[in-house]
Amino acid sequence: MLRSLVATELRPSLERHRSVHANASRVDTHRLLVNLDQATRIAVAFACQTATTQRSGLGAVCTGVLSVAGAGVSLMASGRSGTVSISDAYVGTLEDVQFAIGVGPSHDAFASGRPVLTPCFDDRASSRWPSFVDLARANGVAAVFAYPLGFNGASIGVLSLYQPADGNLTMSQHDDSVAMAEMITETLLTMQDTAPDGMLAAGLEDAVSYRAQVYQASGMVAVQLRIPVSDALLRMRAHAFATGASVGFVAADIVARRLRLDDDAKGSRNGLVAGTRE
Amino acid sequence: MPDDERKMGLERQALTALTFVEIVDTLVGDFDVIEVLTVLTSRCVQLLDTSAAGILLADPDGHLRVIGASTEQIELLELFQIQNDQGPCLDCYSTGAVVVESDLRRSTPWPKFSAESVRVGFPSVCAVPMRLNDVILGCMNLFMAEPVALSAGEVAIAQALADVASIAIVQDLATRQAVIREDQLQHALNSRIAIEQAKGMIAERGGMDMDDSFAKLRSFARNNNRGLTEVAEALVAGTLPIEKLSGRRATDNP
């Protein structure tokens, strides 16, 4: 009897607690529920203030604190992603290419829930993520370290660190990166706490909105080709790859109706097309 | 007799230590907070001269609810229930201080509770707070069959056990809360993306721009009493045919 009482009554009641303690009429449940020390809570409060735009300081703070050349923070959800903050333009390029081709160290870190440490681009890295490695090298990147963002094995995104020379992070850099990933996780969740139910917090909107056209275009292509939306994105990636354009560029053309992937055979864009007629 | 007492003392020390080890062991890795609290109440009965023990936590409305008890005796549950009106637990929860009442047959601040407790065979009661720092989660209620007070040492043991259990509760809450928050963020991200994808689908099908497409999506959701995200996700998943929304213009846009 107690068991069932507990199962039905406790679970909801545990979700949120309120104390009637003398000098705290309404306890900050967040403070109670999240095991953060004071320093982390303060850091999170500051980070929330800075992490509100694409070119925000969050990525730059990571490079400073962790002594790395470049850093990017991306929100991710089952193959979809959006950068919240990048320290440098090339970091954005490398995060974008991973989004576009659907593979890369960030994806692996997100999928596995574990850090993916690539101190040099050896054969293994090159065979796993050929396009990413090529583009990384072209941007002067020699090593990349991707830390999943999330607690309890769940992932909400990835912190990616980029270095211009081969070599592992030091132990303390690694430890700090793990701590930084936790703090960023808390920051993103805290930002989202203020959002209306089911909506993305205003500060996190940029992570999606700058790729809005890509998502819109994938919906259009799905209808054009009568294929699932996820396949449409792959088709756009293939087209971008074949034409040497970025996925964002392809998407802009599709949304502007300068390009249809179902009439590729007609050579709608300078003949530089992959035959994708259904 | 002194030997017996010494033996009893040693046995209690050993059992106390074992209880702590047992509870701490359950906190490693995944643990069931209910299990931890149930173990706690039964050990309290074994360790201390008590007949029954129960743990009450406050729900969001400040209502005390039974989470675990050493016995499922119905009278005991009713005793816990009464305390949402009056009783040592309510006092303990409100003040954060230990409440000890060794003889409920005397006049107490809680006549209704006292009468019922005496009637079902518990003339002595003690309540220790379940707390973490300055936050009080609820309390542990101990009932004795004889009108005698728990000793200061016994109260200290009870409080120490309650403190360990409080850590378990807060840890469990933190874990659960983190999962909820992560899920909410993922859902919001997916929802936002699905809406963009659905806009693209409607725009392509209806030959309209993204603004009109969004208006179409929104009015369809509203007219069909469905959520915007739900409609968008159904379109993207293919469970809602795009034809249902097709039309050259968003004429039903207000």
Interface residues (C-beta under 8 A of the other chain):
Chain A: M1 L2 R3 L5 V6 E9 L10 P12 S13 L14 E15 R16 H17 R18 S19 V20 H21 A22 N23 A24 V27 L32 L33 V34 N35 L75 M76 A77 S78 R80 G82 G150 F151 N152 A154 I156 L188 L189 Q192 D193 A195 G198 M199 L200 A201 L204 E205 A207 V208 A212 Y215 Q216 A217 S218 G219 M220 V221 A222 V223 Q224 P228 V229 V255
Chain B: V33 I34 L57 A58 D59 P60 D61 G62 H63 R65 V66 I67 G68 A69 E72 I74 L77 Y93 S94 T95 G96 L132 D134 V135 I136 L137 I169 V170 Q171 D172 L173 A174 T175 R176 Q177 A178 V179 I180 R181 E182 D183 Q184 L185 Q186 H187 A188 L189 N190 S191 R192 I193 E196 Q197 A198 K199 G200 M201 I202 A203 E204 R205 M210 G227 T229 V236 G238 I242
